[in-house]
Amino acid sequence: MLKSLGCGGKDNADPEAMKSKTIDRQLRKEKKKYTSTYRLLLLGAGESGKSTIVKQMKILHVNGFSQEERKQKIDDIKKNVKDAILSIAFAMNTIKPPIVLADPENQVHLEYILNKVPDTNFDFPEEFFDHTAEVWKDEGIQACFLRSNEYQLIDCAKYFLDRVLELKKHDYLPSEQDILRCRVLTCGIFETRFTVDRVNFHMFDVGGQTSERRKWIQCFNDVTAIIFVTECSSYNLVLREDNTKNRLRDSLELFASIWANRWLTKTSIILFLNKFDLLEEKLRAGQSRIEDYFPEYADYHVSNGTAPQPALAACSASLDANKNKKNNKRSAGKSDDSSDAEFQKAMMFFKDKFMEIGHSADGSRHVYPHFTCAVDTDNIRRVFADCRDIIQRMHLRQYELL
């Protein structure tokens, strides 16, 4: 009888109850996995560098780019070169006062650019790269490039135009830096998954143009942290979609709207003040004064409370290292103290503009600022390592574990 009961108890188990238990176990497993995953939402205006941050995560934590992925980027890079040289060429006659070529012999190259390249079916023959390389050398074209704040120009223009003959080679394969510099408009929402020290991260990249921002709200639910990316070098630029609006002021307004959003009242924000390398280049060139766009900058002083943070020091060291490698513009052991001081002041000024917006009366949420150069892998590695502790604290608070 005992044997019969034992077998009967096992054989007659309710299949629905067993199925329910299996489902419950799976749900618990999925919940544990979900609550242990850090969901990061990248927000910011268009061309601020959000997608470049995602590319860096792929380089640092997802085995980088395969040879096939690199090949797939060649067409995008060629389009960047086309867009860049066309923008400069057309701007020569539209900016006030207009600019002419320094060498009349380059007119044949310019006419090729103006007449042949705009064709929608343009297929990038070898002569395109030769004409572009020659006209890019012209001092008139260079002068027009230096006035690029007066028209729309992708910020990778100089990088690729300086290397245009490399793209002509049949065996050209984009480097990681080429891929990081390549500009492709982001439309919609893209998710990148990666793991760091056995912690799962899901990073969401969304388009930053004004027409794309209405899609952001669908990403707000249950996000661990928001990383807001702003282009701190854009103080003298206008929006691509609205040439009456200053890019950096738009970024400040966008940040304010996110901080005040009723769905994010308990969410702290990590702030990436990006493209500090381009900011320093502009300040050293002395062509666009910040006070012409932000009059309050003239009376701004760096107080003891806003002294440069370790993040800024790390960024400055990274920038100097990059400059030494690329062009050795500074002599060893020498620096321009006045330019360095102006750069430090500018960085603190833009940081404080955002910090004035991001304050919480009860101290329940914070803004964590970092200075970034999204195309510098070493810089992003350091900054993201610093951010991981912040993200972990946000995650613990999210599930009331802290």
Salt bridges, closest charged atoms under 4 A:
GLU47 OE2 - ARG240 NE 2.76
GLU47 OE2 - ARG247 NH2 3.67
GLU69 OE2 - LYS58 NZ 3.38
GLU126 OE2 - HIS170 NE2 3.02
ASP130 OD1 - LYS168 NZ 2.82
GLU134 OE2 - LYS137 NZ 3.37
GLU150 OE2 - ARG147 NE 2.83
ASP155 OD2 - LYS275 NZ 2.28
ASP162 OD2 - LYS158 NZ 2.68
GLU191 OE2 - ARG193 NE 2.91
GLU191 OE2 - HIS202 ND1 3.09
ASP197 OD2 - ARG388 NH2 2.77
GLU212 OE1 - LYS215 NZ 3.07
ASP222 OD2 - ARG39 NH2 3.76
GLU231 OE1 - ARG247 NH1 3.49
GLU231 OE2 - LYS275 NZ 3.45
ASP250 OD2 - ARG213 NH2 2.95
ASP250 OD1 - LYS245 NZ 3.94
GLU253 OE1 - LYS245 NZ 2.85
GLU280 OE2 - ARG284 NH2 2.82
GLU280 OE1 - LYS323 NZ 3.65
GLU280 OE2 - ARG330 NH2 3.26
GLU291 OE2 - ARG289 NH1 3.39
ASP292 OD1 - ARG289 NH2 3.00
GLU296 OE1 - ARG249 NH2 3.91
GLU296 OE2 - LYS353 NZ 2.59
ASP320 OD1 - ARG330 NH1 3.01
ASP340 OD1 - ARG284 NH2 2.58
ASP340 OD1 - ARG330 NH2 3.36
ASP352 OD1 - LYS351 NZ 3.72
ASP378 OD1 - ARG381 NH1 2.70
